[in-house]
Amino acid sequence: MRKVKLKYFFQDLFRRRGEKKADTQLIVMITFLTIFGLLMIFSAGVSLGWQKFGDTYWFVKHQILFGLLPGLVFFFIFSKIDYFKLKSLAAPMLLVSIFLLVLVYIPGIGSGYGTSRSWINFFGFSLQPSEIVKLTFLIYLVAWLSEKGEKHLKDFHQGFLPFTIVLFVVMALIGLQPDTGSVSIIVFTSLIVFFIAGGSLVHLAGFGAAGIMGLWLIIKTSPYRAERLTTFLHPELDPHGIGYHINQALLAVGSGGFFGRGFGHSRQKFAYLPESAGDSIFAVISEELGFIVAVALVVVFIFLLLRVFKIAQMSNEPFGKLLAIGIVSWFVIQAFFNIGAIIGILPLTGIPLPFISYGGTALMTCLAATGILVNISRQVDLD
């Protein structure tokens, strides 16, 4: 009896509603970003890979094995499952993700890098739960918002208060690692979908005011965050200490000129630029390929935003509409934060560039999310 029920469950899961052709423009842009990211990790990780592991291809090989391959599997699954069925899976996925966040704090399972404790290790593999939560929490939030309706969302007790409570739980679990960058992305993405779903602008303004006060208190009570803010405002004050990262990034960006030094010819990636294959990869892109390619990359993210917004606009039900807007907002906000930090208009927070920076969990989750976008595009008529 259980086997029969399980069989019908999976049959229903993969049953499609009015399926059309997937959006070609969306697939082309995602394919370009993914391949371009692998090429830049190949170039940016050469020096660091040799220094740390004695293998110049270590970073690109690990990105393929632990990011691209599992990401393609999840892309295929999420592009084939009727995305509307994700509503029933939203709560279990979020609970599993929160469980993974808790594991980060357990000795012997959780591991850290620098001042952050954001990874869990098992059977020789490492996983960053905060990257997974960006997607699972978004699915849960959108499922809840689409069921509530605009009238209830504008009510403080029925809409804003439960939204704030569940968001605060996720913020606390990630913020204690500490991972300020991931918290920022989740908060901004959540506020956008809450507002578009019909949330009160007055409530959001209050949330913003409280957030600014909270940020001020965190900076006042956390010396290293205060140092980061000071470095952002005056990067020239300590170029060999706390300001080293941003100064080396600016040197890389500035030395690229319009056309760059050429692919593979970055100088800053050789023991000068921290996290050359990770958070700082945009600096390597700018140095090797120049201003024109760097701007073109920004344009691709803008076109991705516009295309997905068009898909969302054509969607005839709130769950798909909000989910598409939430996913592309996450991608573009994260890209803005990463690029803004590298060119010195935002403080450095350790946020990776979507599809481009090294990070297996990040790439895997982004590909899974784009599978959902492709899925949604199949349900709308874009012609």
C-alpha positions in Angstrom: 0.0 0.0 0.0 2.8 2.4 0.9 4.6 1.6 -2.4 1.5 2.4 -4.4 1.0 5.7 -2.6 4.7 6.6 -3.1 4.4 5.8 -6.8 1.4 8.1 -7.2 3.1 10.8 -5.2 6.1 10.9 -7.6 3.8 10.6 -10.6 1.8 13.6 -9.3 5.0 15.5 -8.5 6.2 15.3 -12.1 2.9 15.9 -13.7 3.0 19.2 -15.6 0.2 21.8 -15.9 0.0 23.3 -19.4 3.7 22.9 -20.2 5.2 25.1 -22.9 8.7 25.6 -24.2 11.3 26.8 -21.7 12.5 30.3 -22.2 15.6 30.2 -24.4 17.0 33.7 -23.4 16.9 32.6 -19.7 18.7 29.4 -20.4 21.4 31.2 -22.5 22.1 33.7 -19.8 22.4 31.1 -17.1 24.6 28.9 -19.2 26.9 31.9 -20.0 27.2 32.9 -16.4 28.0 29.3 -15.3 30.6 28.7 -18.0 32.2 32.1 -17.6 32.4 31.5 -13.8 34.3 28.2 -14.4 36.7 29.9 -16.7 37.4 32.7 -14.2 37.8 30.2 -11.3 40.3 28.3 -13.6 42.3 31.5 -14.0 41.9 33.1 -10.6 42.6 30.0 -8.6 45.9 29.0 -10.3 48.2 30.6 -7.8 46.2 29.9 -4.6 45.6 26.3 -5.7 49.3 25.7 -6.1 50.2 27.4 -2.8 47.6 25.5 -0.7 47.3 22.1 -2.4 50.1 21.8 -5.0 47.5 21.7 -7.8 46.9 24.7 -10.0 43.5 23.3 -11.1 42.3 22.4 -7.6 39.7 25.2 -7.4 38.1 24.6 -10.8 38.1 20.8 -10.3 36.3 21.1 -7.0 33.8 23.7 -8.4 32.9 21.2 -11.1 32.7 18.1 -8.8 30.9 19.7 -5.8 29.1 22.6 -7.5 28.4 22.1 -11.2 27.6 18.4 -11.3 25.2 18.3 -8.3 23.9 21.7 -9.4 22.9 20.3 -12.8 21.2 17.3 -11.1 19.1 19.7 -9.0 18.6 22.0 -12.0 17.1 19.0 -13.9 14.9 17.9 -11.0 13.5 21.4 -10.2 13.0 22.2 -13.9 10.9 19.0 -14.3 8.9 19.0 -11.0 5.8 21.1 -11.3 7.0 24.1 -9.3 3.5 24.5 -7.7 4.1 21.2 -5.9 7.0 23.0 -4.0 4.3 24.6 -1.8 3.7 21.3 0.0 7.4 20.7 0.3 8.3 24.2 1.6 8.0 23.6 5.3 9.9 20.2 5.3 12.7 21.8 3.2 13.0 24.7 5.6 13.1 22.5 8.7 15.9 20.4 7.2 17.8 23.6 6.3 17.4 25.0 9.9 18.6 21.6 11.2 21.7 22.0 9.0 22.2 25.5 10.4 22.1 24.1 13.9 24.7 21.5 13.0 27.2 24.3 12.2 27.5 25.0 16.0 28.1 21.3 16.9 31.8 20.6 17.5 33.2 18.0 15.2 30.6 18.7 12.6 30.7 22.4 12.1 33.8 24.1 10.8 35.0 27.6 10.3 37.2 29.8 8.1 38.7 32.9 9.5 36.2 34.5 12.0 33.2 32.7 10.5 31.8 29.3 11.4 29.6 28.6 8.4 30.3 25.0 7.2 29.5 21.5 8.1 31.7 18.5 7.3 30.5 14.9 6.8 32.1 12.0 5.0 34.9 14.2 3.6 32.4 16.7 2.1 31.8 20.3 3.2 28.5 22.1 2.9 27.5 25.7 3.6 23.9 25.6 4.9 23.4 29.4 4.7 23.6 29.1 0.9 20.9 26.4 0.9 18.7 28.5 3.2 18.6 31.4 0.7 16.5 29.1 -1.5 14.6 27.0 1.0 13.5 30.0 3.1 12.5 31.9 0.0 10.3 29.0 -1.1 8.7 28.7 2.3 8.2 32.5 2.5 6.6 32.7 -0.9 4.3 29.7 -0.2 3.1 31.4 3.0 2.7 34.9 1.4 0.8 33.5 -1.6 -1.7 31.8 0.8 -2.2 34.8 3.0 -3.5 37.3 0.5 -2.9 41.1 0.4 -5.6 41.9 3.0 -4.1 39.7 5.7 -0.5 40.8 4.9 -1.3 44.4 5.6 -2.6 43.5 9.0 0.2 43.8 11.7 -0.8 40.6 13.7 -1.7 38.4 10.8 0.9 39.5 8.3 3.9 41.5 9.5 4.4 40.0 12.9 4.6 36.3 11.9 6.8 37.3 8.9 9.2 39.1 11.2 9.3 36.3 13.7 10.2 33.6 11.2 12.7 35.9 9.4 14.3 36.7 12.8 14.9 33.0 13.6 16.7 32.5 10.3 18.7 35.8 10.7 19.8 34.8 14.2 21.0 31.3 13.2 23.0 32.7 10.4 24.1 35.9 12.1 25.6 34.1 15.0 28.1 32.2 12.7 28.7 35.2 11.9 27.7 35.5 8.2 26.5 39.1 7.8 26.6 38.8 4.0 24.1 36.0 3.8 21.8 37.6 6.4 21.8 40.8 4.3 20.8 38.9 1.1 18.0 37.0 2.9 16.6 40.1 4.5 16.6 42.2 1.4 15.1 39.4 -0.7 12.4 38.7 1.9 11.4 42.4 2.2 11.1 42.6 -1.6 8.7 39.6 -1.9 6.8 40.7 1.2 6.2 44.1 -0.3 5.3 42.8 -3.8 2.9 40.3 -2.2 1.0 43.2 -0.6 2.8 43.9 2.7 2.4 47.3 4.3 4.9 50.0 3.4 4.5 51.5 6.9 5.4 48.2 8.5 8.5 47.8 6.2 9.6 51.4 7.0 9.4 50.5 10.7 11.4 47.3 10.0 14.0 49.4 8.2 14.3 51.9 11.0 14.7 49.1 13.6 17.3 47.4 11.3 19.4 50.6 11.1 19.3 50.9 14.9 20.3 47.3 15.3 23.1 47.7 12.8 24.4 50.7 14.7 24.4 48.7 18.0 26.2 45.8 16.3 28.9 48.1 15.0 29.3 49.8 18.4 29.6 46.5 20.2 31.7 44.6 17.6 35.2 46.0 17.1 36.0 44.1 13.8 32.7 45.3 12.2 33.5 48.9 13.3 37.0 48.5 11.7 35.3 47.3 8.5 33.2 50.4 8.4 36.1 52.6 9.1 38.1 50.9 6.3 35.2 51.3 3.9 35.1 55.1 4.6 38.9 55.5 4.7 40.6 52.6 2.9 43.9 54.5 2.8 44.3 54.5 6.7 45.6 50.9 7.1 46.7 49.6 3.7 48.7 46.7 5.2 46.2 45.7 7.8 42.4 45.8 7.9 42.4 47.9 4.6 44.7 45.4 2.7 41.8 43.5 1.0 40.0 46.5 -0.5 43.2 48.2 -1.5 44.5 45.2 -3.4 41.0 44.8 -5.0 41.0 48.4 -6.2 44.6 48.0 -7.5 43.4 45.0 -9.6 40.3 46.8 -10.9 42.3 49.9 -11.8 45.2 48.2 -13.5 42.9 46.4 -15.9 42.1 49.5 -17.9 39.5 49.2 -20.7 40.7 45.9 -22.3 42.5 44.2 -19.4 45.9 42.5 -19.2 44.6 39.4 -20.9 43.0 36.2 -19.7 45.2 34.5 -17.1 47.6 37.5 -16.8 46.4 39.0 -13.5 49.3 40.0 -11.2 47.2 40.7 -8.1 46.0 37.0 -7.9 49.6 36.0 -7.2 49.8 36.2 -3.4 48.4 39.8 -3.3 44.6 39.6 -3.6 42.8 37.7 -0.9 40.1 35.2 -1.9 41.1 35.7 -5.6 38.8 32.8 -6.7 36.1 33.6 -4.2 34.7 36.9 -3.1 37.3 38.9 -5.0 36.9 37.2 -8.4 35.3 40.4 -9.9 38.6 42.2 -9.3 40.4 39.4 -11.3 37.8 39.7 -14.1 38.4 43.5 -14.2 42.2 43.1 -14.2 42.4 40.4 -16.8 39.5 41.3 -19.1 39.1 45.0 -18.5 36.4 47.5 -17.9 34.3 46.5 -21.0 33.9 42.9 -20.0 33.3 43.8 -16.4 30.5 46.2 -17.5 29.1 43.5 -19.9 28.9 41.1 -16.9 26.8 43.7 -15.0 24.6 44.1 -18.1 24.0 40.3 -18.2 22.7 40.4 -14.6 20.4 43.4 -15.6 19.0 41.5 -18.6 18.5 38.5 -16.4 16.5 40.6 -14.0 14.4 42.1 -16.8 13.7 38.7 -18.4 12.6 37.1 -15.2 10.5 40.0 -14.3 8.7 39.6 -17.6 8.2 35.8 -16.9 6.8 36.8 -13.5 4.5 39.4 -15.0 3.1 36.7 -17.4 2.5 34.2 -14.6 -1.2 33.9 -13.8 -0.8 32.8 -10.2 0.9 34.4 -7.2 3.2 31.6 -6.1 5.1 31.4 -9.4 5.1 35.2 -9.7 6.6 35.8 -6.3 9.0 32.9 -6.5 10.4 34.1 -9.8 10.8 37.7 -8.5 12.4 36.4 -5.2 15.0 34.2 -7.0 16.1 36.9 -9.5 16.1 39.6 -6.8 18.4 37.3 -4.7 20.8 36.9 -7.7 20.9 40.6 -8.6 21.1 41.9 -5.0 24.0 39.5 -4.3 25.8 40.5 -7.5 25.3 44.2 -6.6 26.7 43.7 -3.0 29.7 41.7 -4.3 30.6 44.1 -7.1 29.9 47.2 -5.0 32.3 45.9 -2.3 35.1 45.2 -4.8 34.9 48.7 -6.4 34.7 50.4 -3.0 31.1 51.7 -2.9 30.0 49.2 -0.2 31.7 47.6 2.8 33.3 44.2 2.3 31.0 41.5 3.7 32.3 38.3 2.1 29.4 37.9 -0.3 30.2 35.7 -3.4 29.3 36.7 -7.0 26.5 34.4 -8.1 27.5 31.7 -10.6 31.0 33.2 -10.8 32.8 32.9 -7.4 34.2 29.7 -6.1 31.9 27.8 -3.8 30.3 24.5 -4.5 27.2 24.9 -2.3 26.6 28.4 -3.7 26.7 27.2 -7.3 24.6 24.1 -6.6 21.9 26.2 -5.0 21.9 28.8 -7.7 21.5 26.2 -10.4 18.7 24.6 -8.4 17.0 28.0 -8.2 17.4 28.6 -12.0 15.8 25.2 -12.5 12.7 26.6 -10.8 12.9 29.7 -13.0 13.0 27.5 -16.2 10.1 25.6 -14.8 8.0 28.7 -14.3 8.9 29.9 -17.8 7.4 26.8 -19.2 4.0 27.7 -17.7 3.8 31.1 -19.3 3.3 32.4 -22.8 6.2 34.8 -23.7 5.6 35.0 -27.4 
